[in-house]
Amino acid sequence: MRVKQIKDEDFLQFRVCSMFIGTCQCSWKCCIEAGKPLCQNMPLAQSSTIEVDNNTIVERYCSNPLSHAIVFGGLEPLDQLPELISLIRAFREKTEDPIVIYTGYKEEEIAATICLLAEFPNIIVKFGRYIPDQKPHYDDILGVNLASDNQYARKLG
């Protein structure tokens, strides 16, 4: 999979220690709707893209006793859907730990994608674009604060 970053132990995106995988593509829908550049992930977007074999990522995760979930985020994981599905399949051959996907899409924009992801066990999707100048709110499913009040998580399946 092409990625911008892999962080073996992340405590910011989910309630348990997770492997964070920063994806490499984005359509910049948050910035377009806001009418200005506002992406908090610009440093990540400007970093180099690397290609890492799916089995390497899975083995790296499985060999780390601290991480108990996988989080895809950074830019827009669903803009790399074929690569994302391929890596989820590889993970599901080894573990049924939670897989969390942070997307800026609204749930109604990606109904077909949600159906596809729901075929896998233990998938959680965080929906909603970033909207500036809002108070963070706590999401019970993720166990963390989200930046905009339109954002929420839902467990699929």
Secondary structure as UniProt FT lines:
FT   STRAND          2..10
FT   STRAND          18..23
FT   HELIX           29..34
FT   TURN            40..41
FT   HELIX           42..45
FT   STRAND          50..51
FT   HELIX           54..62
FT   STRAND          70..73
FT   HELIX           77..80
FT   HELIX           81..92
FT   TURN            93..94
FT   STRAND          99..102
FT   HELIX           107..110
FT   HELIX           111..117
FT   TURN            118..119
FT   STRAND          123..127
FT   STRAND          137..139
FT   TURN            140..143
FT   STRAND          144..146
FT   TURN            149..150
FT   STRAND          152..155
//
